[in-house]
């Protein structure tokens, strides 16, 4: 059972060179991802003079996030595992692949990376708003929580199938692009309803810089629940204990 492998870790782990390097890699990967993803939305607003969202804008956002996440996961994979998402880190923790201490380091780095990316965007665009995630008309908070649970389940399940599973074989080569694709597809499905975050860090940076916190809890609760469910389901049903190989805490 994955729960039996959950480890807190030692406080000394937070000062280890490899842990600090991994946290720095997460900071940079999230910065790259959020700068491109949030920036694509700001570019759309500039081109349309803050016009209404359109199907073309949704497709552009999905494409930008898919491409940026593919790169962000790829460049961090050999150092930190390329989580680029507090929910993915939580899923790895639930499955026993990373300690709580290292998870906290990752979460801090990921949130800081998002905030810095949004600050850079605000400065480089001459003060344009970094729009916080929000619910569309007719979408309630609990509707959005379900959306985030299902979308994040798909994301973390993909991470487990292509990057975590010790039986993955050569399919691990396509893990970054598969992860980018599922995020892009989920944005096409959920973007018109709640923005399709799937990533608390992605929601956190714009909320801090714009200081907009309406329904912000949705973008934490949903992804963390979806991530935990995906981790437990994949660990229990598809990673057989007899074939499980202990992996380094930072690298899937």
C-alpha positions, 0 to 999 in steps of 0.5 A: 500500500502506498500509504505505508511508504509515506516518509516525513524525512529528516530536517537535515534533508532540507540543507542537502545540496541535492535537495537545494538543487532540486528545489532550484530546478523546480523554481526555474521550471515553474517560472518558465511554465507560468511565464509562457502560460500566463503570458499567452493569456496576457498577449491575447488580452492585448491583441483583443483589447481585453475582449471577450474570450473566444474559442481561438483564445482557448486553443491558444492557451491550451497550446501554450501551456502544453508546449511550455509544460513539455519543456518545463518537465523536460528541463527539470526531469534529471534534477528534480523529477520535473514535478512543476506542480505542487499537486504532482509533488503531493501525489509523489509524496502519497505514493512514497516517492518523495519525503515530506521535507523535500515536498515542502522544499518543492512547494516553496520553490514552485510557489515562488517561481510562479510569483516571480514569473507573474512579477516579471510579466507585470513589469515587462508588459508595462503593468498589465494585469496578471489575471487570477483564475476565476469561475465562469458564470453559472459555475459554482465553487463545488462544480469547479472543485469536481472539474479540478479533481477530475482534470488533476486525476488525469494529469497525475495518473499520466505522470504515474503511468509514464514517469513513475511506474518502474515497468514503464520501459521506453515509454518514459521517453515520452513522459514530458510530452504526454504530460504536456498533452494531457494538460493542454487537452484538459484546458480545452475541456475545462478552461471555459468553466474554471480556467483549468488550473490543475496546479496550485502554483499556477493559480497562486502567482497571479492571485498574489500579484493581482491580489485576487483571492475569490474562490482561490481555495478551489484551485488547491482542494481540487488538485490535491484531492485528484492527485491523491486519488490518482496516486493511490489508484495507480499504486494499489492497482498497477504497481505490484509490490513484488516488482516495485523498485525503490526510487530516489526521492527527488527523481521518479 
